[in-house]
């Protein structure tokens, strides 16, 4: 069982909280979290391995900034 949250629009400086109320069938340790980010026609992806603790809030941080020229220059996800 996996969770997927799509079509999100989280503004710079904001955060989003998700409730994983269906549990974690594979346990709470070493869970791979993937993020895909799109700006115009450019897209990036990142993965992070996370240890969750049942009943607690887990913060996951990603950081990527596009350094290429064009519309998305300086656009970041964090």
N, C-alpha and C positions, 0 to 999 in steps of 0.2 A: 504494500500500500504506500502510495506517495502522495504528496500534496503539490498542487500547482496553483499559483496565483498569477493570473495574466491580465493584460491591459491595465497595468497600474500606472499612475502618474503621480510620483512622489516628488514634490518640489524641493529645490535646494534648501538645505537647513532643516528639512522636515524628516520625520520618521514614520514608519508604519508598523503597527502591531498586528500579529496574526495569531489566532487561536488554533492550536493543533489538537482539537477536542476529540479526534478519532483515535488518538493514541499513536504510538510508533511501533509498528509490527516488528521491525528489525532491532528494537532496543533504542537506547538514547545516546549511545556512544559512537563516535566516528561516523556521523551522518554527513553525506555529501550534499551541499547546498549549491545550486547553480543559479546564476543570474544572467539574463540576456538584456542588453540595452541597445536601443535604436535612436539615432539622431538623423533625420532626413533619410538618406539612402545608406548610411553607414551603420554598422552594428558591431557590437563587442559581446564577449561572454567571459565569465569568470566563475571559478569554483572555489569553495572553501569547505574544509572538513570541520564539523562543529560537534561538540559534546553538549547535549541538552540535559537538563535536570527536571524531572517531572514536577510540575506545579510552579516552576520558577520562570522568570523572564530571561531569555537568552538574547544577547545582542550580537549581531553579525555585521561586520564591517567589510566593505569592498571599496577599493579606490582605483579608479582609472580615469585619466584625462587624455583627450585626443590632442596631440601636438602637431597634427598635420594642418596644412592650409585648407581653407574652405569654410563652409557654413558651420561645421561642428568644431572648429578650432577652439580650444579652451573649454569645451563641454566636458563635464565630469560626472561620473556616478561615484558615490561614496556610501 
